[in-house]
Protein backbone atom coordinates (compact mmCIF):
# COMPACT_ATOMS: atom_id res chain seq x y z
CA UNK A 1 0.00 0.00 0.00
CA UNK A 2 1.35 3.41 -0.98
CA UNK A 3 1.08 6.70 0.93
CA UNK A 4 0.82 8.79 -2.23
CA UNK A 5 0.37 8.32 -5.96
CA UNK A 6 1.08 10.50 -9.01
CA UNK A 7 -1.39 10.42 -11.91
CA UNK A 8 -0.76 12.43 -15.08
CA UNK A 9 -3.38 13.38 -17.65
CA UNK A 10 -2.55 12.85 -21.32
CA UNK A 11 -5.57 14.33 -23.08
CA UNK A 12 -9.03 15.74 -22.46
CA UNK A 13 -10.93 14.95 -25.65
CA UNK A 14 -10.66 13.14 -28.97
CA UNK A 15 -8.57 15.52 -31.04
CA UNK A 16 -6.26 16.66 -28.23
CA UNK A 17 -2.47 16.87 -28.64
CA UNK A 18 -1.27 13.34 -29.42
CA UNK A 19 2.26 14.17 -28.29
CA UNK A 20 1.20 14.72 -24.69
CA UNK A 21 1.43 11.06 -23.70
CA UNK A 22 5.11 10.90 -24.58
CA UNK A 23 5.80 14.27 -22.93
CA UNK A 24 4.15 13.17 -19.70
CA UNK A 25 6.28 10.01 -19.68
CA UNK A 26 9.54 11.77 -20.49
CA UNK A 27 9.02 14.91 -18.41
CA UNK A 28 9.33 13.39 -14.94
CA UNK A 29 8.28 10.58 -12.66
CA UNK A 30 4.61 9.50 -12.63
CA UNK A 31 2.91 6.27 -11.57
CA UNK A 32 -0.18 6.28 -13.78
CA UNK A 33 -1.48 8.11 -16.81
CA UNK A 34 -5.15 8.66 -17.56
CA UNK A 35 -6.82 10.18 -20.59
CA UNK A 36 -10.42 10.99 -21.46
CA UNK A 37 -11.69 10.84 -25.04
CA UNK A 38 -15.45 10.47 -24.76
CA UNK A 39 -17.74 13.48 -24.78
CA UNK A 40 -21.44 12.82 -25.35
CA UNK A 41 -21.07 14.02 -28.94
CA UNK A 42 -18.10 11.66 -29.42
CA UNK A 43 -20.26 8.61 -28.71
CA UNK A 44 -22.54 9.64 -31.58
CA UNK A 45 -19.55 10.03 -33.90
CA UNK A 46 -18.19 6.61 -32.94
CA UNK A 47 -21.57 5.03 -33.58
CA UNK A 48 -21.73 6.60 -37.05
CA UNK A 49 -18.31 5.16 -37.82
CA UNK A 50 -19.27 1.70 -36.58
CA UNK A 51 -22.41 1.70 -38.72
CA UNK A 52 -20.15 2.13 -41.75
CA UNK A 53 -17.52 -0.36 -40.54
CA UNK A 54 -18.39 -2.75 -37.72
CA UNK A 55 -14.69 -3.16 -36.84
CA UNK A 56 -14.53 0.51 -35.76
CA UNK A 57 -16.23 2.38 -32.91
CA UNK A 58 -13.10 3.22 -30.92
CA UNK A 59 -10.71 6.19 -30.88
CA UNK A 60 -8.42 5.30 -33.76
CA UNK A 61 -5.90 8.04 -32.92
CA UNK A 62 -5.15 6.35 -29.61
CA UNK A 63 -3.76 3.26 -31.34
CA UNK A 64 -0.88 5.22 -32.85
CA UNK A 65 -0.42 7.16 -29.63
CA UNK A 66 0.00 4.13 -27.36
CA UNK A 67 2.04 2.09 -29.83
CA UNK A 68 4.51 4.97 -30.04
CA UNK A 69 5.24 4.92 -26.28
CA UNK A 70 4.54 1.33 -25.21
CA UNK A 71 8.21 0.47 -24.74
CA UNK A 72 8.77 3.63 -22.69
CA UNK A 73 5.76 2.85 -20.48
CA UNK A 74 7.08 -0.64 -19.82
CA UNK A 75 10.60 0.51 -18.99
CA UNK A 76 9.34 3.15 -16.55
CA UNK A 77 6.69 0.92 -14.98
CA UNK A 78 3.89 3.37 -15.74
CA UNK A 79 0.35 2.04 -16.16
CA UNK A 80 -2.43 3.70 -18.13
CA UNK A 81 -6.23 3.84 -17.92
CA UNK A 82 -8.36 5.35 -20.68
CA UNK A 83 -11.86 5.23 -22.16
CA UNK A 84 -10.47 5.26 -25.73
CA UNK A 85 -12.23 1.93 -26.33
CA UNK A 86 -15.41 3.86 -27.09
CA UNK A 87 -18.20 1.49 -28.09
CA UNK A 88 -15.82 -1.26 -29.28
CA UNK A 89 -12.98 -1.63 -26.73
CA UNK A 90 -12.15 -5.26 -27.63
CA UNK A 91 -11.52 -4.28 -31.25
CA UNK A 92 -9.36 -1.39 -30.07
CA UNK A 93 -7.28 -3.70 -27.86
CA UNK A 94 -6.79 -6.22 -30.67
CA UNK A 95 -5.66 -3.49 -33.07
CA UNK A 96 -3.13 -2.19 -30.52
CA UNK A 97 -1.75 -5.67 -29.86
CA UNK A 98 -1.50 -6.35 -33.59
CA UNK A 99 0.53 -3.17 -34.12
CA UNK A 100 2.74 -3.90 -31.09
CA UNK A 101 3.48 -7.40 -32.38
CA UNK A 102 4.92 -5.87 -35.54
CA UNK A 103 7.35 -3.89 -33.37
CA UNK A 104 8.19 -6.81 -31.11
CA UNK A 105 6.74 -5.11 -28.03
CA UNK A 106 4.52 -6.86 -25.49
CA UNK A 107 1.90 -5.04 -23.43
CA UNK A 108 -0.61 -6.62 -21.08
CA UNK A 109 -4.06 -5.22 -21.79
CA UNK A 110 -7.27 -5.53 -19.80
CA UNK A 111 -10.54 -4.46 -21.38
CA UNK A 112 -13.60 -3.20 -19.49
CA UNK A 113 -16.94 -3.50 -21.24
CA UNK A 114 -20.58 -4.16 -20.41
CA UNK A 115 -21.55 -0.53 -20.76
CA UNK A 116 -23.11 -1.10 -24.19
CA UNK A 117 -26.78 -2.02 -23.66
CA UNK A 118 -28.22 -1.07 -27.04
CA UNK A 119 -29.18 -4.69 -27.76
CA UNK A 120 -30.75 -5.13 -24.32
CA UNK A 121 -33.29 -2.29 -24.35
CA UNK A 122 -36.25 -4.68 -24.39
CA UNK A 123 -34.82 -6.46 -21.34
CA UNK A 124 -34.93 -3.26 -19.29
CA UNK A 125 -37.77 -1.21 -20.77
CA UNK A 126 -40.37 -0.75 -19.46
CA UNK A 127 -40.19 -3.35 -16.70
CA UNK A 128 -36.98 -2.17 -14.99
CA UNK A 129 -36.33 1.34 -16.32
CA UNK A 130 -38.54 4.01 -17.87
CA UNK A 131 -35.62 5.71 -19.67
CA UNK A 132 -37.22 9.16 -19.49
CA UNK A 133 -35.01 11.98 -20.73
CA UNK A 134 -33.21 13.40 -17.68
CA UNK A 135 -33.21 16.93 -19.07
CA UNK A 136 -36.59 17.31 -20.74
CA UNK A 137 -38.67 14.62 -19.03
CA UNK A 138 -39.77 13.37 -22.46
CA UNK A 139 -41.13 9.83 -22.74
CA UNK A 140 -38.75 7.18 -24.12
CA UNK A 141 -41.52 5.72 -26.29
CA UNK A 142 -41.17 8.71 -28.63
CA UNK A 143 -37.67 7.72 -29.77
CA UNK A 144 -37.31 4.01 -28.99
CA UNK A 145 -37.60 2.93 -32.64
CA UNK A 146 -34.70 5.20 -33.62
CA UNK A 147 -32.17 4.24 -30.93
CA UNK A 148 -28.68 3.74 -32.35
CA UNK A 149 -26.54 3.47 -29.21
CA UNK A 150 -26.98 3.19 -25.45
CA UNK A 151 -23.99 3.20 -23.12
CA UNK A 152 -23.99 3.16 -19.33
CA UNK A 153 -21.51 5.32 -17.44
CA UNK A 154 -19.65 2.68 -15.43
CA UNK A 155 -17.78 3.55 -12.24
CA UNK A 156 -14.61 2.27 -10.60
CA UNK A 157 -15.47 -1.40 -9.65
CA UNK A 158 -14.51 -2.97 -13.01
CA UNK A 159 -11.46 -0.71 -13.27
CA UNK A 160 -10.29 -1.93 -9.85
CA UNK A 161 -10.63 -5.53 -11.02
CA UNK A 162 -8.66 -4.70 -14.14
CA UNK A 163 -5.91 -3.17 -12.02
CA UNK A 164 -5.71 -6.40 -10.01
CA UNK A 165 -4.87 -8.25 -13.24
CA UNK A 166 -1.57 -6.38 -13.46
CA UNK A 167 -2.42 -4.97 -16.88
CA UNK A 168 -0.14 -2.26 -18.25
CA UNK A 169 -3.03 -0.72 -20.19
CA UNK A 170 -6.67 -0.73 -19.10
CA UNK A 171 -8.89 0.04 -22.05
CA UNK A 172 -12.49 0.89 -21.23
CA UNK A 173 -15.61 1.94 -23.02
CA UNK A 174 -18.07 4.39 -21.47
CA UNK A 175 -16.78 4.93 -17.94
CA UNK A 176 -17.10 8.27 -16.17
CA UNK A 177 -14.49 10.90 -16.96
CA UNK A 178 -13.33 10.92 -13.34
CA UNK A 179 -13.25 7.17 -12.65
CA UNK A 180 -10.13 6.63 -14.79
CA UNK A 181 -8.30 8.83 -12.27
CA UNK A 182 -10.09 7.63 -9.15
CA UNK A 183 -9.50 3.90 -9.66
CA UNK A 184 -5.68 3.92 -9.26
CA UNK A 185 -6.03 6.01 -6.10
CA UNK A 186 -8.45 3.56 -4.51
CA UNK A 187 -6.34 0.61 -5.59
CA UNK A 188 -2.93 1.92 -4.53
CA UNK A 189 -3.88 3.90 -1.40
CA UNK A 190 -6.13 1.26 0.12
CA UNK A 191 -9.27 3.33 0.18
CA UNK A 192 -12.57 1.59 0.86
CA UNK A 193 -15.58 2.07 -1.37
CA UNK A 194 -17.42 3.83 1.45
CA UNK A 195 -14.56 6.21 2.34
CA UNK A 196 -16.80 8.96 1.01
CA UNK A 197 -14.55 11.94 1.71
CA UNK A 198 -11.55 10.24 0.11
CA UNK A 199 -13.59 9.11 -2.88
CA UNK A 200 -14.85 12.68 -3.23
CA UNK A 201 -11.24 13.89 -3.20
CA UNK A 202 -10.47 11.45 -6.00
CA UNK A 203 -13.48 12.66 -7.96
CA UNK A 204 -12.44 16.31 -7.54
CA UNK A 205 -8.90 15.45 -8.65
CA UNK A 206 -10.26 13.63 -11.69
CA UNK A 207 -12.54 16.55 -12.53
CA UNK A 208 -9.61 18.97 -12.39
CA UNK A 209 -7.37 17.01 -14.76
CA UNK A 210 -9.91 15.27 -17.02
CA UNK A 211 -9.92 18.13 -19.55
CA UNK A 212 -6.17 18.22 -19.94
CA UNK A 213 -4.64 21.67 -20.42
CA UNK A 214 -7.88 23.36 -19.40
CA UNK A 215 -6.49 23.32 -15.84
CA UNK A 216 -2.98 24.39 -16.87
CA UNK A 217 -3.78 27.67 -18.59
CA UNK A 218 -5.90 26.57 -21.54
CA UNK A 219 -9.18 28.51 -21.93
CA UNK A 220 -8.09 30.64 -18.96
CA UNK A 221 -9.80 34.04 -18.70
CA UNK A 222 -6.50 35.76 -17.84
CA UNK A 223 -4.73 34.09 -20.76
CA UNK A 224 -2.24 36.95 -20.94
CA UNK A 225 -0.68 35.67 -17.69
CA UNK A 226 0.42 32.49 -19.47
CA UNK A 227 4.02 33.24 -20.40
CA UNK A 228 4.60 30.18 -22.61
CA UNK A 229 2.24 28.34 -24.91
CA UNK A 230 4.85 26.05 -26.46
CA UNK A 231 5.45 22.58 -25.00
CA UNK A 232 2.18 22.99 -23.12
CA UNK A 233 2.26 21.37 -19.70
CA UNK A 234 -0.59 19.01 -18.85
CA UNK A 235 -1.79 18.41 -15.28
CA UNK A 236 -0.50 15.87 -12.79
CA UNK A 237 -2.11 15.04 -9.47
CA UNK A 238 -0.16 13.81 -6.47
CA UNK A 239 -2.77 12.28 -4.17
CA UNK A 240 -2.00 11.58 -0.52
CA UNK A 241 -3.59 8.73 1.38
CA UNK A 242 -5.64 11.18 3.50
CA UNK A 243 -7.33 12.73 0.44
CA UNK A 244 -5.35 15.96 0.19
CA UNK A 245 -3.65 16.43 -3.17
CA UNK A 246 -1.54 18.80 -5.21
CA UNK A 247 -1.95 19.70 -8.87
CA UNK A 248 1.22 20.49 -10.82
CA UNK A 249 2.90 20.07 -14.20
CA UNK A 250 6.35 18.99 -15.30
CA UNK A 251 9.20 21.49 -15.04
CA UNK A 252 10.10 23.59 -18.08
CA UNK A 253 6.73 23.22 -19.74
CA UNK A 254 4.35 25.87 -20.98
CA UNK A 255 1.06 26.85 -19.41
CA UNK A 256 0.16 27.97 -15.92
CA UNK A 257 -1.25 26.39 -12.77
CA UNK A 258 -2.64 28.71 -10.12
CA UNK A 259 -5.56 28.92 -7.74
CA UNK A 260 -7.45 30.77 -10.47
CA UNK A 261 -6.82 28.18 -13.21
CA UNK A 262 -7.99 25.46 -10.81
CA UNK A 263 -11.03 27.49 -9.70
CA UNK A 264 -12.08 27.92 -13.31
CA UNK A 265 -11.78 24.21 -14.06
CA UNK A 266 -13.70 23.25 -10.93
CA UNK A 267 -16.79 25.12 -12.13
CA UNK A 268 -16.54 23.71 -15.67
CA UNK A 269 -19.60 21.65 -16.65
CA UNK A 270 -20.81 21.74 -13.07
CA UNK A 271 -24.43 21.46 -11.99
CA UNK A 272 -25.30 21.72 -8.31
CA UNK A 273 -21.93 22.15 -6.50
CA UNK A 274 -23.38 20.55 -3.35
CA UNK A 275 -24.22 17.38 -5.27
CA UNK A 276 -21.74 16.49 -8.00
CA UNK A 277 -22.97 12.99 -8.86
CA UNK A 278 -20.88 10.05 -10.02
CA UNK A 279 -21.55 6.29 -9.92
CA UNK A 280 -19.21 5.94 -6.93
CA UNK A 281 -19.77 9.02 -4.73
CA UNK A 282 -21.68 12.27 -4.51
CA UNK A 283 -19.17 15.08 -3.93
CA UNK A 284 -19.71 18.43 -2.27
CA UNK A 285 -17.51 21.07 -3.93
CA UNK A 286 -18.51 23.78 -1.44
CA UNK A 287 -16.04 22.55 1.20
CA UNK A 288 -12.89 22.59 -0.93
CA UNK A 289 -9.86 24.67 0.02
CA UNK A 290 -7.24 25.81 -2.48
CA UNK A 291 -3.75 26.99 -1.59
CA UNK A 292 -0.92 28.00 -3.91
CA UNK A 293 2.15 26.28 -2.49
CA UNK A 294 4.57 27.66 -5.07
CA UNK A 295 4.60 28.55 -8.75
CA UNK A 296 2.56 26.01 -10.72
CA UNK A 297 1.66 23.92 -7.68
CA UNK A 298 -1.74 24.11 -5.93
CA UNK A 299 -2.87 22.17 -2.86
CA UNK A 300 -6.51 21.01 -2.76
CA UNK A 301 -8.07 19.82 0.49
CA UNK A 302 -11.40 19.63 2.31
CA UNK A 303 -13.28 17.32 -0.06
CA UNK A 304 -16.58 16.06 1.33
CA UNK A 305 -18.44 13.05 -0.01
CA UNK A 306 -21.73 11.20 0.44
CA UNK A 307 -23.04 7.78 -0.62
CA UNK A 308 -23.62 7.24 -4.31
CA UNK A 309 -27.11 6.89 -5.74
CA UNK A 310 -28.82 3.62 -6.77
CA UNK A 311 -28.67 4.64 -10.45
CA UNK A 312 -26.27 4.80 -13.34
CA UNK A 313 -26.47 7.38 -16.09
CA UNK A 314 -27.06 6.11 -19.62
CA UNK A 315 -25.88 8.00 -22.69
CA UNK A 316 -28.20 7.12 -25.56
CA UNK A 317 -28.21 8.37 -29.13
CA UNK A 318 -30.97 8.12 -31.71
CA UNK A 319 -31.52 8.96 -35.38
CA UNK A 320 -33.20 12.34 -35.54
CA UNK A 321 -33.40 13.73 -39.05
CA UNK A 322 -30.83 15.56 -41.15
CA UNK A 323 -29.04 18.89 -41.25
CA UNK A 324 -26.81 20.85 -43.62
CA UNK A 325 -24.82 24.07 -43.52
CA UNK A 326 -23.71 26.38 -46.33
CA UNK A 327 -21.58 29.51 -46.17
CA UNK A 328 -20.09 32.26 -48.32
CA UNK A 329 -17.77 35.14 -47.51
CA UNK A 330 -19.19 38.61 -48.09
CA UNK A 331 -16.87 41.62 -48.15
CA UNK A 332 -16.81 45.35 -48.75
CA UNK A 333 -18.39 48.46 -47.31
CA UNK A 334 -21.61 48.25 -45.28
CA UNK A 335 -20.95 44.54 -45.17
CA UNK A 336 -23.52 43.78 -42.47
CA UNK A 337 -26.31 45.35 -44.56
CA UNK A 338 -25.09 43.38 -47.56
CA UNK A 339 -25.00 40.11 -45.57
CA UNK A 340 -28.52 40.74 -44.30
CA UNK A 341 -29.68 41.30 -47.87
CA UNK A 342 -28.02 38.07 -48.97
CA UNK A 343 -29.83 36.30 -46.11
CA UNK A 344 -33.19 37.65 -47.27
CA UNK A 345 -32.52 36.80 -50.93
CA UNK A 346 -31.48 33.25 -50.04
CA UNK A 347 -34.45 32.31 -47.87
CA UNK A 348 -36.95 34.05 -50.19
CA UNK A 349 -35.66 32.17 -53.23
CA UNK A 350 -35.58 28.84 -51.41
CA UNK A 351 -39.16 29.38 -50.17
CA UNK A 352 -39.24 26.19 -48.09
CA UNK A 353 -40.47 25.58 -44.56
CA UNK A 354 -37.89 23.70 -42.48
CA UNK A 355 -38.32 22.31 -38.98
CA UNK A 356 -35.38 24.53 -38.04
CA UNK A 357 -33.26 27.06 -39.87
CA UNK A 358 -30.57 29.45 -38.71
CA UNK A 359 -28.57 32.39 -40.03
CA UNK A 360 -25.31 33.50 -38.46
CA UNK A 361 -22.97 36.38 -39.26
CA UNK A 362 -19.53 35.00 -38.43
CA UNK A 363 -17.14 37.84 -37.73
CA UNK A 364 -19.93 40.05 -36.46
CA UNK A 365 -22.03 38.32 -33.80
CA UNK A 366 -22.40 34.58 -34.52
CA UNK A 367 -21.33 33.45 -31.04
CA UNK A 368 -22.58 36.28 -28.81
CA UNK A 369 -25.61 37.42 -30.86
CA UNK A 370 -27.17 40.56 -29.34
CA UNK A 371 -24.60 40.56 -26.52
CA UNK A 372 -21.82 41.37 -29.02
CA UNK A 373 -20.65 44.96 -29.29
CA UNK A 374 -21.41 46.75 -32.57
CA UNK A 375 -18.50 46.67 -35.00
CA UNK A 376 -18.06 47.44 -38.69
CA UNK A 377 -16.12 44.48 -40.11
CA UNK A 378 -14.72 44.33 -43.62
CA UNK A 379 -15.98 40.81 -44.22
CA UNK A 380 -18.57 38.43 -42.81
CA UNK A 381 -18.93 34.69 -43.25
CA UNK A 382 -22.64 34.22 -43.88
CA UNK A 383 -23.49 30.83 -42.38
CA UNK A 384 -26.88 29.29 -43.26
CA UNK A 385 -28.11 26.07 -41.66
CA UNK A 386 -31.21 23.89 -41.78
CA UNK A 387 -32.61 20.83 -40.04
CA UNK A 388 -35.46 18.59 -41.17
CA UNK A 389 -36.60 14.99 -41.45
CA UNK A 390 -37.37 15.41 -45.17
CA UNK A 391 -34.30 14.50 -47.25
CA UNK A 392 -35.63 16.33 -50.32
CA UNK A 393 -35.81 19.62 -48.43
CA UNK A 394 -32.19 19.23 -47.34
CA UNK A 395 -31.12 18.52 -50.94
CA UNK A 396 -32.94 21.64 -52.17
CA UNK A 397 -31.10 23.68 -49.56
CA UNK A 398 -27.70 22.28 -50.52
CA UNK A 399 -28.15 23.38 -54.14
CA UNK A 400 -29.38 26.88 -53.35
CA UNK A 401 -26.26 28.68 -52.12
CA UNK A 402 -24.21 28.55 -55.34
CA UNK A 403 -26.60 30.68 -57.47
CA UNK A 404 -26.13 33.57 -55.04
CA UNK A 405 -22.51 33.95 -56.14
CA UNK A 406 -23.42 35.37 -59.57
CA UNK A 407 -26.94 36.64 -58.94
CA UNK A 408 -26.58 38.78 -55.82
CA UNK A 409 -24.62 41.84 -54.65
CA UNK A 410 -20.84 41.93 -55.33
CA UNK A 411 -17.81 41.11 -53.15
CA UNK A 412 -18.47 37.39 -52.60
CA UNK A 413 -15.81 34.75 -52.03
CA UNK A 414 -16.61 31.05 -52.40
CA UNK A 415 -15.78 28.83 -49.40
CA UNK A 416 -16.77 25.44 -50.76
CA UNK A 417 -19.15 23.43 -52.90
CA UNK A 418 -22.64 22.21 -52.16
CA UNK A 419 -23.55 21.60 -48.55
CA UNK A 420 -23.14 18.04 -47.36
CA UNK A 421 -26.21 16.46 -45.78
CA UNK A 422 -25.53 15.00 -42.33
CA UNK A 423 -27.52 12.40 -40.44
CA UNK A 424 -28.37 13.82 -37.03
CA UNK A 425 -27.75 11.50 -34.09
CA UNK A 426 -29.23 13.15 -31.00
CA UNK A 427 -28.15 12.66 -27.39
CA UNK A 428 -30.68 11.21 -24.90
CA UNK A 429 -29.49 11.16 -21.25
CA UNK A 430 -31.34 8.85 -18.88
CA UNK A 431 -30.96 6.56 -15.83
CA UNK A 432 -31.00 2.85 -15.06
CA UNK A 433 -30.98 1.10 -11.66
CA UNK A 434 -27.50 -0.16 -10.77
CA UNK A 435 -28.64 -3.70 -10.10
CA UNK A 436 -29.53 -4.05 -13.80
CA UNK A 437 -25.94 -3.64 -14.92
CA UNK A 438 -22.95 -5.93 -14.70
CA UNK A 439 -19.68 -5.14 -16.40
CA UNK A 440 -16.91 -7.40 -17.63
CA UNK A 441 -13.14 -7.37 -17.37
CA UNK A 442 -11.27 -9.26 -20.08
CA UNK A 443 -7.54 -9.94 -20.02
CA UNK A 444 -5.97 -10.45 -23.45
CA UNK A 445 -2.77 -12.22 -24.42
CA UNK A 446 -0.25 -10.91 -26.95
CA UNK A 447 -2.24 -12.47 -29.80
CA UNK A 448 -5.37 -10.51 -28.84
CA UNK A 449 -7.12 -13.58 -27.45
CA UNK A 450 -9.21 -13.27 -24.31
CA UNK A 451 -7.59 -15.53 -21.72
CA UNK A 452 -9.59 -14.48 -18.66
CA UNK A 453 -12.99 -12.83 -18.08
CA UNK A 454 -14.61 -11.65 -14.86
CA UNK A 455 -18.09 -10.27 -14.30
CA UNK A 456 -18.43 -7.29 -11.91
CA UNK A 457 -21.64 -5.94 -10.40
CA UNK A 458 -22.34 -2.20 -10.24
CA UNK A 459 -23.97 -2.08 -6.79
CA UNK A 460 -21.50 -1.01 -4.10
CA UNK A 461 -23.86 -1.85 -1.24
CA UNK A 462 -23.94 1.62 0.32
CA UNK A 463 -26.22 3.47 -2.11
CA UNK A 464 -28.75 6.04 -0.92
CA UNK A 465 -31.52 7.89 -2.72
CA UNK A 466 -30.48 11.46 -3.45
CA UNK A 467 -32.62 14.25 -2.07
CA UNK A 468 -32.44 16.90 -4.77
CA UNK A 469 -31.56 20.35 -3.51
CA UNK A 470 -33.13 23.46 -4.98
CA UNK A 471 -30.94 26.43 -5.79
CA UNK A 472 -31.53 29.34 -3.42
CA UNK A 473 -30.29 32.85 -4.12
CA UNK A 474 -28.94 34.63 -1.04
CA UNK A 475 -29.17 38.25 -2.10
CA UNK A 476 -30.14 39.76 1.22
CA UNK A 477 -26.71 40.92 2.38
CA UNK A 478 -26.11 44.62 1.69
CA UNK A 479 -23.01 46.45 2.90
CA UNK A 480 -24.15 49.95 4.00
CA UNK A 481 -21.08 51.45 2.37
CA UNK A 482 -22.30 50.30 -1.04
CA UNK A 483 -25.13 52.80 -0.90
CA UNK A 484 -22.83 55.65 0.15
CA UNK A 485 -20.22 55.01 -2.51
CA UNK A 486 -20.16 56.28 -6.08
CA UNK A 487 -21.23 53.68 -8.65
CA UNK A 488 -18.98 53.10 -11.64
CA UNK A 489 -19.42 51.01 -14.77
CA UNK A 490 -17.09 48.05 -15.28
CA UNK A 491 -16.96 45.07 -17.58
CA UNK A 492 -17.52 41.84 -15.68
CA UNK A 493 -14.16 40.54 -16.93
CA UNK A 494 -12.45 43.28 -14.90
CA UNK A 495 -13.83 41.87 -11.67
CA UNK A 496 -14.45 38.20 -12.53
CA UNK A 497 -13.13 35.11 -14.21
CA UNK A 498 -15.49 32.86 -16.12
CA UNK A 499 -15.81 29.53 -17.88
CA UNK A 500 -18.69 27.81 -19.64
CA UNK A 501 -19.49 24.31 -20.79
CA UNK A 502 -22.39 22.14 -21.90
CA UNK A 503 -24.49 19.21 -20.84
CA UNK A 504 -26.94 18.40 -23.61
CA UNK A 505 -29.09 21.48 -24.23
CA UNK A 506 -27.95 23.21 -21.02
CA UNK A 507 -25.03 25.62 -20.67
CA UNK A 508 -23.28 26.20 -17.36
CA UNK A 509 -21.44 29.47 -16.75
CA UNK A 510 -19.15 29.69 -13.76
CA UNK A 511 -18.46 33.26 -12.61
CA UNK A 512 -15.54 33.61 -10.19
CA UNK A 513 -15.00 36.89 -8.34
CA UNK A 514 -11.49 38.33 -8.08
CA UNK A 515 -11.95 39.22 -4.38
CA UNK A 516 -14.16 38.40 -1.40
CA UNK A 517 -15.72 41.90 -1.50
CA UNK A 518 -16.54 41.58 -5.19
CA UNK A 519 -18.07 38.16 -4.55
CA UNK A 520 -20.40 39.47 -1.84
CA UNK A 521 -21.58 42.20 -4.20
CA UNK A 522 -22.12 39.80 -7.10
CA UNK A 523 -23.95 37.42 -4.81
CA UNK A 524 -26.34 40.29 -4.10
CA UNK A 525 -26.52 41.75 -7.59
CA UNK A 526 -25.82 39.13 -10.29
CA UNK A 527 -29.03 37.13 -10.04
CA UNK A 528 -30.55 34.51 -12.28
CA UNK A 529 -33.14 37.10 -13.28
CA UNK A 530 -30.41 39.49 -14.40
CA UNK A 531 -28.84 36.77 -16.54
CA UNK A 532 -32.26 36.04 -18.04
CA UNK A 533 -32.43 39.67 -19.13
CA UNK A 534 -28.91 39.61 -20.56
CA UNK A 535 -29.41 36.36 -22.49
CA UNK A 536 -32.98 37.09 -23.56
CA UNK A 537 -33.78 35.18 -26.75
CA UNK A 538 -30.68 32.97 -26.41
CA UNK A 539 -32.02 31.00 -23.44
CA UNK A 540 -35.47 29.47 -23.79
CA UNK A 541 -35.62 27.64 -20.45
CA UNK A 542 -35.01 28.45 -16.79
CA UNK A 543 -31.78 29.81 -15.34
CA UNK A 544 -30.64 28.45 -11.99
CA UNK A 545 -27.96 30.05 -9.80
CA UNK A 546 -25.80 28.12 -7.34
CA UNK A 547 -23.47 29.75 -4.83
CA UNK A 548 -19.98 28.40 -4.07
CA UNK A 549 -18.70 30.62 -1.28
CA UNK A 550 -15.40 28.80 -0.81
CA UNK A 551 -14.45 29.40 -4.45
CA UNK A 552 -15.97 32.92 -4.54
CA UNK A 553 -18.05 31.60 -7.42
CA UNK A 554 -21.57 31.62 -8.80
CA UNK A 555 -22.60 28.79 -11.11
CA UNK A 556 -25.44 29.43 -13.54
CA UNK A 557 -27.31 26.73 -15.45
CA UNK A 558 -29.00 28.00 -18.60
CA UNK A 559 -31.56 25.47 -19.78
CA UNK A 560 -32.63 25.10 -23.43
CA UNK A 561 -29.86 27.34 -24.69
CA UNK A 562 -28.07 25.24 -27.34
CA UNK A 563 -30.78 24.62 -29.94
CA UNK A 564 -31.09 20.99 -28.86
CA UNK A 565 -27.38 20.61 -28.11
CA UNK A 566 -24.59 18.52 -29.61
CA UNK A 567 -25.11 17.19 -33.12
CA UNK A 568 -28.67 18.50 -33.44
CA UNK A 569 -27.83 22.16 -32.88
CA UNK A 570 -27.50 24.54 -35.83
CA UNK A 571 -25.47 27.01 -33.75
CA UNK A 572 -21.81 27.60 -34.58
CA UNK A 573 -21.11 27.30 -30.84
CA UNK A 574 -23.13 24.16 -30.26
CA UNK A 575 -21.39 23.44 -26.95
CA UNK A 576 -21.71 26.82 -25.29
CA UNK A 577 -17.98 27.40 -24.92
CA UNK A 578 -18.29 31.12 -25.71
CA UNK A 579 -21.14 31.93 -23.34
CA UNK A 580 -18.78 32.85 -20.51
CA UNK A 581 -16.91 35.27 -22.77
CA UNK A 582 -20.20 36.86 -23.79
CA UNK A 583 -21.14 37.35 -20.14
CA UNK A 584 -17.73 38.72 -19.12
CA UNK A 585 -17.98 41.34 -21.86
CA UNK A 586 -21.13 42.78 -20.29
CA UNK A 587 -20.99 45.83 -18.05
CA UNK A 588 -22.48 46.29 -14.59
CA UNK A 589 -22.48 49.06 -11.98
CA UNK A 590 -20.43 48.51 -8.82
CA UNK A 591 -19.35 50.74 -5.89
CA UNK A 592 -16.04 52.38 -6.75
CA UNK A 593 -14.32 51.25 -3.56
CA UNK A 594 -14.81 47.59 -4.51
CA UNK A 595 -12.73 48.04 -7.63
CA UNK A 596 -10.04 49.88 -5.68
CA UNK A 597 -9.81 47.19 -2.99
CA UNK A 598 -9.72 44.44 -5.62
CA UNK A 599 -6.90 46.13 -7.55
CA UNK A 600 -4.94 46.52 -4.33
CA UNK A 601 -5.40 42.84 -3.50
CA UNK A 602 -4.38 41.82 -7.04
CA UNK A 603 -1.19 43.87 -6.83
CA UNK A 604 -0.19 42.09 -3.62
CA UNK A 605 -0.42 38.60 -5.13
ABEGO torsion letter per residue (X at the ends): XBABBBBBBAEABBGBBAAAAAAAAAAEBBABBBBBABBAAAAAAAAAAAAABAABGBBAAAAAAAAAAAAAAAAAGBBBBBAAAEABAAAAAAAAAAAAAAAGBBBBBBBBBGABAAAAAAAAOAAABAGBBAAAGBBAAAAAAABABBBBBBBAAAAAAAAAAGBABBBBBBBBAAAAAAAAAAAAAGBBAABAAAAAAAAAAAAAAAAEAAAAGBGBABAAABABABGBBBBBBBBBAAGBBBBBBBBGBBEBBBAAAAAAAAABGBBBAABBBBAABBBBAAABBBBBABBGBBBBBGBBBBBBBABBBBBBBBBBEBBBBBBBBBBEBGAAAAAAAAAAAAAAAAGBBBABBBBBBBGAAAAAEAABBBBBBABBBBBBBBBBABAAAAAAAAAAAAAAAAABBBGBBBAEBBBBBBBBBBBBBBBBBAAABBBBBBBBBAAGBBABBBBBBABAGABBBBBBBBBBBBAABBBAAAAABBBBBBBAAAABBBBBBBBEABBBBBBBBABAAAAAAAAAABBAAAAAAAABGABABBBBBBBBAAAGBBBBBBBGAAGGEEAABABABAAGAAAAAAAAABBBBBBAAAAAAAAAAAAAX
